[in-house]
Amino acid sequence: MTSHLYRFFPALEGLEIRVSAGSVADALAELNQLAPNFSDYILDDTGALRRHVNLCINNELIVDRKKLSDQLGDEDTLYIFQALTGG
């Protein structure tokens, strides 16, 4: 996660968080159990990824920003960061 997110969820800072392989949605649900309301910060009210948040599996942006159905393997890394916008 980017350092900006740790400002809101300091208990996660410095942790290597391991979750079960499955969909990105499954991984975020597990992460939300460790840090309640985490999903509210990165997902909109429909459960889709917010516009200014990007998720990558290893080095690739996820494809499904609405249902978060991209699959994570046992050795994959999910990166969570805010997209840069503006001029």
C-alpha positions in Angstrom: 0.0 0.0 0.0 1.1 3.5 -0.5 2.2 5.5 2.6 -0.9 7.7 2.3 -3.2 4.8 3.1 -1.2 4.1 6.3 -2.3 7.5 7.6 -5.8 6.1 7.8 -4.9 2.5 8.8 -1.7 2.8 10.9 -2.1 -0.7 12.3 -1.2 -2.1 8.9 2.0 -0.2 8.5 5.1 -2.4 8.2 3.0 -5.7 8.0 3.3 -8.2 5.2 -0.3 -9.2 4.9 -1.1 -12.7 3.6 -4.6 -13.6 2.4 -6.0 -16.7 0.7 -5.7 -16.9 -3.0 -8.9 -16.1 -4.9 -10.4 -13.0 -6.4 -9.3 -9.5 -5.6 -12.7 -9.0 -4.0 -12.0 -11.9 -1.7 -8.6 -10.5 -0.8 -10.1 -7.1 0.0 -12.8 -8.7 2.2 -10.0 -10.4 4.2 -8.1 -7.2 4.5 -11.2 -5.4 5.6 -11.5 -7.8 8.5 -8.0 -6.8 9.6 -8.6 -3.1 9.1 -12.4 -2.4 9.4 -13.6 0.2 6.9 -10.6 -0.3 4.7 -12.8 -1.3 1.8 -15.0 1.8 2.3 -11.9 3.9 1.6 -11.0 2.2 -1.7 -14.4 1.0 -3.0 -17.5 3.1 -3.9 -21.0 2.4 -2.7 -21.5 -0.2 -5.5 -18.4 -2.2 -4.5 -16.4 -1.0 -7.5 -12.9 0.4 -7.2 -12.9 4.2 -6.7 -11.7 6.3 -9.6 -8.5 7.5 -7.9 -7.4 4.0 -6.7 -5.5 1.5 -8.7 -4.8 -2.2 -7.9 -2.1 -4.3 -9.5 -1.4 -8.0 -9.3 2.3 -8.2 -9.5 3.1 -5.8 -12.3 -0.2 -5.7 -14.1 -3.2 -3.4 -13.4 -6.4 -5.4 -12.6 -8.8 -5.6 -15.5 -12.2 -5.8 -13.6 -12.6 -2.6 -11.6 -16.3 -3.2 -11.1 -16.6 -6.7 -9.7 -12.9 -7.2 -8.8 -13.0 -10.7 -10.2 -9.3 -10.8 -11.2 -7.7 -13.9 -9.6 -4.7 -14.0 -7.3 -2.4 -17.0 -7.2 -0.7 -18.2 -4.0 2.5 -16.3 -4.7 1.0 -13.1 -6.2 1.3 -9.7 -4.7 -1.6 -7.2 -4.7 -0.5 -3.6 -4.7 -2.9 -0.9 -3.6 -2.2 2.7 -4.5 -3.9 6.0 -5.3 -3.8 7.1 -8.9 -2.3 10.5 -9.6 -4.6 13.0 -11.2 -4.6 16.6 -11.9 -2.5 18.9 -14.1 
